[in-house]
Amino acid sequence: MIALMDDSKIRRTLASHGPVRRRPRAVLERMLALAGEDLSPAEPVAALEARIASLLGKPAALFFPSGTMAQQAALRVHADRSGRRTFAAHPHTHLDNWEDKGYAAVHGLRFRPVGDRNELMTLADLEAVGEPLAAVVWELPQRDLGGLLPSWDELVAQTGLARSRGAAAHLDGARLWESQPFYGKDFGEIAGLFDSVYVSLYKGLQGVRGAVLAGDEALVSEVAVWRRRLGGAIADAWPLALAALDGLDSVLPRMPEFHAHARSLAAAINQDGVAYAHPDPPQAGMFHVHLPAPKAAVERAAEELIAEKGVQLFLRARSAPDPRRCSFEVSVGETTMDFTPPEVVALLHELLDRAR
């Protein structure tokens, strides 16, 4: 991938966790507003864990410096408890596509892909798995499919089947915050389908870094051992926790607004026809924009837009089986809200004109 221009040139971005809101000065100013003079270093982390446990309706929660570590710890505990070494997930699971197969290299676990790479995992797909599983992982939404989400009834049926076969149900909820408006249920009801739930602190919440894993007290006690073994029991994690607490206060209540704006942007793109937004309409506060131009040309054009206008359309372009096409992800957050649908359509026209 060709690296985009220096972040310092970016003044506006369509990516919710792009650099604008996460610049050090902006983050530090928000932290100062939350940090009273008598706040101890341990308090923000404890407050964050308690708050997320309450939001998710779980007895306990534990801070991790990364989601990669949190999910490996959860799957390791589920495997050790069951005596099984295989977990199942959609072929595009983040654990396999983006984390260098840490589950295998570090923990000796085996991944069993389930379903079609280009469609959501179904109940029939899970029923066809003949081997015993330690856990099944659901990513809500399925990021690499544009943010697709299974229906509520399908999700209930799938998690129920996994548990009936002795497998734990684990939620990769990196974007759970963005998914909740689709289901129209509170976070506790969604999380209640799962034995363990990971949530990100820097994607939808637009914090700095970090994750929280929630479950029952016994599970959290066991994953705490693996957090220490993996080097994640860091001292002074309070800056990450403060940034996340700010996100819970100022960003989380706006998720329905972000969801509605994602739908408006996608509808305008598809009505114009210069590109194609998928899903149509978006199910979470994100979608993919498919472009009739090669990846390298689009990356070059995007660099020019940043250099000349300070506008970032995406964090990275995605290649396609057809070399004449590519796509990128739009994740709607606070930084995206000042982009109107007509402006986004005009920017896409300009991007493609420059890419020719």
C-alpha positions as CSV (number, residue, x, y, z in Angstrom):
1,M,0.0,0.0,0.0
2,I,1.2,3.5,-0.8
3,A,1.4,5.6,2.4
4,L,-0.8,8.7,2.4
5,M,0.6,12.2,3.0
6,D,1.8,13.4,6.4
7,D,-1.1,13.5,8.9
8,S,-0.3,17.1,9.7
9,K,-1.7,18.2,6.4
10,I,-5.1,16.5,7.1
11,R,-7.7,19.0,8.3
12,R,-10.9,17.0,7.6
13,T,-11.4,13.2,7.3
14,L,-14.2,10.8,6.5
15,A,-12.6,8.2,8.8
16,S,-14.0,8.3,12.3
17,H,-10.7,7.2,13.8
18,G,-8.6,9.3,11.5
19,P,-5.9,11.6,12.8
20,V,-7.9,14.9,13.3
21,R,-9.7,14.1,16.6
22,R,-6.8,11.9,17.8
23,R,-4.0,14.5,17.6
24,P,-2.1,14.8,20.9
25,R,-3.2,18.3,21.8
26,A,-6.9,17.6,21.1
27,V,-6.8,14.4,23.2
28,L,-4.9,16.0,26.1
29,E,-7.4,18.9,26.2
30,R,-10.3,16.5,26.6
31,M,-8.4,14.5,29.2
32,L,-7.8,17.6,31.3
33,A,-11.5,18.3,31.3
34,L,-12.0,14.8,32.9
35,A,-9.1,14.7,35.3
36,G,-9.7,16.4,38.6
37,E,-6.8,17.5,40.7
38,D,-7.2,14.6,43.2
39,L,-7.7,11.9,40.6
40,S,-5.3,8.9,41.2
41,P,-3.7,7.0,38.4
42,A,-5.7,3.9,39.2
43,E,-9.1,5.5,39.2
44,P,-9.7,6.0,35.4
45,V,-9.1,2.4,34.6
46,A,-11.3,1.1,37.4
47,A,-14.0,3.5,36.4
48,L,-13.8,2.5,32.8
49,E,-14.0,-1.3,33.6
50,A,-17.0,-0.7,35.9
51,R,-18.8,1.4,33.4
52,I,-18.3,-1.0,30.4
53,A,-19.3,-4.0,32.6
54,S,-22.5,-2.2,33.4
55,L,-23.2,-1.1,29.8
56,L,-22.7,-4.7,28.6
57,G,-24.6,-6.2,31.5
58,K,-21.6,-8.4,32.6
59,P,-20.4,-9.0,36.1
60,A,-16.8,-8.0,35.4
61,A,-14.6,-6.3,32.8
62,L,-10.8,-6.0,32.3
63,F,-8.8,-3.3,30.5
64,F,-6.3,-4.5,27.8
65,P,-3.8,-2.4,25.9
66,S,-5.0,-3.9,22.6
67,G,-7.9,-5.9,21.2
68,T,-5.5,-8.4,19.7
69,M,-4.3,-9.3,23.2
70,A,-7.8,-9.3,24.7
71,Q,-9.2,-11.7,22.1
72,Q,-6.3,-14.1,22.2
73,A,-6.7,-14.2,26.0
74,A,-10.4,-15.0,25.7
75,L,-9.9,-17.7,23.2
76,R,-7.1,-19.3,25.1
77,V,-9.3,-19.5,28.2
78,H,-12.2,-20.9,26.3
79,A,-9.8,-23.5,24.7
80,D,-8.3,-24.5,28.1
81,R,-11.7,-24.8,29.7
82,S,-13.1,-27.0,27.0
83,G,-10.0,-29.0,26.2
84,R,-10.5,-28.2,22.5
85,R,-8.1,-26.2,20.4
86,T,-10.3,-25.1,17.4
87,F,-12.4,-22.0,17.1
88,A,-14.7,-21.1,14.3
89,A,-15.5,-17.7,12.7
90,H,-16.3,-16.1,9.4
91,P,-13.4,-16.4,6.8
92,H,-12.8,-12.6,7.1
93,T,-12.4,-12.7,10.9
94,H,-10.1,-9.9,12.1
95,L,-8.2,-12.5,14.1
96,D,-7.0,-14.2,11.0
97,N,-6.9,-11.3,8.4
98,W,-5.2,-8.6,10.5
99,E,-3.4,-10.1,13.4
100,D,-0.7,-12.4,11.9
101,K,-2.5,-15.5,13.2
102,G,-1.4,-14.8,16.8
103,Y,-3.9,-17.3,18.0
104,A,-1.8,-20.0,16.4
105,A,1.7,-18.7,16.9
106,V,1.2,-17.8,20.6
107,H,-1.4,-20.2,21.7
108,G,-1.4,-23.2,19.4
109,L,-5.1,-22.7,18.4
110,R,-6.6,-23.7,15.1
111,F,-9.0,-21.5,13.1
112,R,-11.9,-23.2,11.3
113,P,-13.4,-20.8,8.6
114,V,-17.1,-21.0,8.3
115,G,-19.3,-19.9,5.4
116,D,-18.7,-17.9,2.2
117,R,-16.0,-15.2,2.2
118,N,-18.3,-12.8,0.6
119,E,-21.5,-13.4,2.6
120,L,-22.4,-13.5,6.3
121,M,-22.0,-16.7,8.2
122,T,-25.4,-18.5,8.5
123,L,-27.0,-21.0,10.8
124,A,-26.7,-23.6,8.1
125,D,-23.0,-22.9,7.8
126,L,-22.5,-23.5,11.5
127,E,-24.7,-26.6,11.5
128,A,-22.4,-28.1,8.8
129,V,-19.3,-27.9,11.1
130,G,-18.6,-31.4,12.2
131,E,-15.7,-31.0,14.6
132,P,-15.9,-30.0,18.3
133,L,-15.2,-26.3,18.8
134,A,-13.8,-24.4,21.8
135,A,-15.5,-21.2,20.7
136,V,-17.3,-19.5,17.9
137,V,-16.4,-15.8,17.1
138,W,-18.9,-13.3,15.7
139,E,-17.6,-9.9,14.4
140,L,-20.4,-7.3,14.7
141,P,-20.4,-5.8,12.2
142,Q,-18.5,-7.8,9.6
143,R,-16.0,-5.1,8.7
144,D,-14.5,-6.6,5.6
145,L,-18.0,-7.1,4.1
146,G,-18.8,-3.4,4.5
147,G,-20.3,-3.6,7.9
148,L,-23.0,-6.3,7.4
149,L,-24.9,-7.6,10.4
150,P,-27.0,-10.7,10.8
151,S,-30.6,-10.3,11.8
152,W,-31.4,-10.5,15.5
153,D,-33.2,-13.8,15.1
154,E,-30.3,-15.3,13.1
155,L,-27.8,-14.2,15.7
156,V,-29.8,-15.7,18.6
157,A,-30.1,-19.0,16.7
158,Q,-26.4,-19.1,15.9
159,T,-25.2,-18.4,19.4
160,G,-27.7,-20.8,20.8
161,L,-26.4,-23.6,18.4
162,A,-22.8,-23.0,19.4
163,R,-23.6,-23.2,23.1
164,S,-25.7,-26.3,22.6
165,R,-22.6,-28.0,21.2
166,G,-20.3,-27.0,24.1
167,A,-18.6,-24.1,22.4
168,A,-18.3,-20.6,24.0
169,A,-19.8,-17.7,22.1
170,H,-17.3,-14.8,21.8
171,L,-18.1,-11.4,20.4
172,D,-15.5,-9.4,18.5
173,G,-17.3,-6.2,19.3
174,A,-14.7,-3.7,18.1
175,R,-17.5,-1.9,16.4
176,L,-20.4,-3.0,18.7
177,W,-21.0,0.6,19.6
178,E,-21.8,1.4,15.9
179,S,-24.0,-1.8,15.5
180,Q,-26.4,-1.1,18.3
181,P,-28.8,1.2,16.4
182,F,-29.4,-1.6,13.8
183,Y,-30.7,-4.0,16.4
184,G,-32.6,-1.3,18.5
185,K,-31.7,-3.2,21.7
186,D,-29.6,-2.1,24.6
187,F,-26.0,-3.2,24.8
188,G,-26.7,-5.6,27.6
189,E,-29.2,-7.5,25.6
190,I,-26.8,-7.9,22.7
191,A,-23.9,-8.8,24.9
192,G,-26.1,-11.3,26.8
193,L,-25.9,-13.7,23.8
194,F,-22.2,-14.1,24.4
195,D,-19.9,-15.6,27.0
196,S,-17.2,-13.1,26.4
197,V,-17.3,-9.7,24.7
198,Y,-14.4,-7.5,23.5
199,V,-15.0,-3.8,22.7
200,S,-12.5,-1.3,21.3
201,L,-11.8,2.0,23.0
202,Y,-10.4,3.8,19.9
203,K,-12.6,2.9,16.9
204,G,-16.1,4.1,17.4
205,L,-15.3,5.8,20.7
206,Q,-12.4,7.6,19.0
207,G,-10.1,7.2,22.0
208,V,-6.3,6.7,21.8
209,R,-5.8,2.9,22.1
210,G,-6.9,0.0,24.2
211,A,-9.7,-2.5,24.7
212,V,-11.9,-4.0,27.4
213,L,-13.0,-7.7,27.7
214,A,-16.1,-8.4,29.6
215,G,-17.7,-11.6,31.0
216,D,-18.4,-13.4,34.2
217,E,-16.1,-13.0,37.2
218,A,-14.4,-16.4,36.7
219,L,-13.6,-15.7,33.1
220,V,-12.2,-12.2,33.8
221,S,-10.1,-13.7,36.6
222,E,-8.6,-16.2,34.1
223,V,-8.0,-13.8,31.3
224,A,-6.2,-11.5,33.8
225,V,-3.6,-14.2,34.1
226,W,-3.0,-14.2,30.4
227,R,-3.0,-10.5,30.2
228,R,0.0,-10.5,32.6
229,R,1.7,-13.4,30.7
230,L,1.3,-11.5,27.4
231,G,2.7,-8.3,28.9
232,G,-0.5,-6.4,29.1
233,A,-0.8,-5.6,32.8
234,I,0.7,-2.2,32.2
235,A,1.0,0.4,34.9
236,D,-0.3,3.9,34.4
237,A,-2.9,3.1,31.7
238,W,-4.9,6.0,32.9
239,P,-4.4,8.2,29.7
240,L,-6.0,5.5,27.6
241,A,-8.8,5.1,30.1
242,L,-9.5,8.8,30.3
243,A,-9.7,9.1,26.5
244,A,-12.1,6.2,26.4
245,L,-14.3,7.7,29.2
246,D,-14.5,10.9,27.2
247,G,-15.7,8.8,24.3
248,L,-18.4,7.1,26.4
249,D,-19.6,10.5,27.5
250,S,-19.4,12.5,24.2
251,V,-19.4,10.0,21.3
252,L,-21.4,7.0,22.4
253,P,-24.7,8.9,22.7
254,R,-24.3,10.1,19.1
255,M,-24.2,6.6,17.5
256,P,-27.8,6.8,16.2
257,E,-26.9,10.2,14.6
258,F,-23.8,8.7,13.0
259,H,-25.9,5.7,11.7
260,A,-28.4,8.1,10.1
261,H,-25.6,10.1,8.5
262,A,-24.0,7.0,7.1
263,R,-27.3,6.1,5.4
264,S,-27.6,9.6,4.0
265,L,-24.1,9.5,2.5
266,A,-24.5,6.1,1.0
267,A,-27.9,7.0,-0.5
268,A,-26.4,10.1,-2.2
269,I,-23.5,8.1,-3.6
270,N,-25.8,5.4,-5.0
271,Q,-28.3,7.9,-6.4
272,D,-25.5,9.7,-8.2
273,G,-23.9,6.5,-9.6
274,V,-20.3,7.7,-9.7
275,A,-19.5,4.9,-7.2
276,Y,-21.3,2.2,-5.3
277,A,-21.9,2.2,-1.6
278,H,-22.4,-1.2,0.1
279,P,-24.4,-2.2,2.0
280,D,-27.4,-0.3,0.7
281,P,-28.5,1.0,3.1
282,P,-25.7,0.7,5.7
283,Q,-26.5,-1.4,8.7
284,A,-23.9,0.0,11.0
285,G,-22.2,3.4,11.0
286,M,-20.0,2.4,8.2
287,F,-20.0,1.1,4.6
288,H,-17.6,0.5,1.7
289,V,-17.4,2.7,-1.4
290,H,-16.6,0.7,-4.6
291,L,-14.8,2.7,-7.3
292,P,-14.3,2.1,-11.0
293,A,-10.6,2.8,-10.9
294,P,-7.4,0.9,-10.0
295,K,-6.1,1.0,-6.4
296,A,-2.7,2.7,-7.2
297,A,-4.4,5.5,-9.2
298,V,-7.0,6.1,-6.4
299,E,-4.2,6.2,-3.8
300,R,-2.3,8.8,-5.8
301,A,-5.4,10.9,-6.3
302,A,-6.2,10.7,-2.6
303,E,-2.7,12.0,-1.8
304,E,-3.3,14.9,-4.0
305,L,-6.6,15.8,-2.3
306,I,-4.8,15.8,1.1
307,A,-1.9,17.9,-0.2
308,E,-4.1,20.5,-1.9
309,K,-7.3,20.5,0.2
310,G,-6.4,18.8,3.5
311,V,-9.3,16.4,2.9
312,Q,-8.7,12.7,3.7
313,L,-11.3,10.3,2.1
314,F,-10.0,7.1,3.5
315,L,-7.3,5.5,5.7
316,R,-6.5,2.8,3.1
317,A,-7.7,1.6,-0.3
318,R,-8.6,-2.0,-0.8
319,S,-7.8,-4.0,-3.9
320,A,-10.4,-6.0,-5.8
321,P,-10.3,-9.2,-7.9
322,D,-10.9,-6.9,-10.9
323,P,-7.6,-4.8,-11.2
324,R,-9.7,-1.9,-12.7
325,R,-11.6,-1.5,-9.5
326,C,-10.9,-0.9,-5.8
327,S,-12.8,0.2,-2.6
328,F,-12.4,2.0,0.6
329,E,-14.2,2.1,4.0
330,V,-16.2,5.0,5.3
331,S,-16.7,5.0,9.1
332,V,-19.0,7.7,10.3
333,G,-18.1,9.6,13.5
334,E,-17.7,13.1,14.8
335,T,-15.2,14.1,12.2
336,T,-17.5,12.9,9.4
337,M,-20.6,14.8,10.3
338,D,-19.6,18.1,8.6
339,F,-19.3,16.3,5.2
340,T,-22.7,16.8,3.5
341,P,-23.9,14.1,1.0
342,P,-23.5,16.5,-2.0
343,E,-20.0,17.3,-0.9
344,V,-19.0,13.6,-0.6
345,V,-20.4,12.9,-4.1
346,A,-18.5,15.9,-5.5
347,L,-15.3,14.7,-3.8
348,L,-15.7,11.2,-5.3
349,H,-16.1,12.8,-8.8
350,E,-12.9,14.7,-8.2
351,L,-11.1,11.7,-6.9
352,L,-12.0,9.7,-9.9
353,D,-11.2,12.5,-12.3
354,R,-7.7,12.7,-10.8
355,A,-7.3,8.9,-10.9
356,R,-7.9,8.8,-14.7
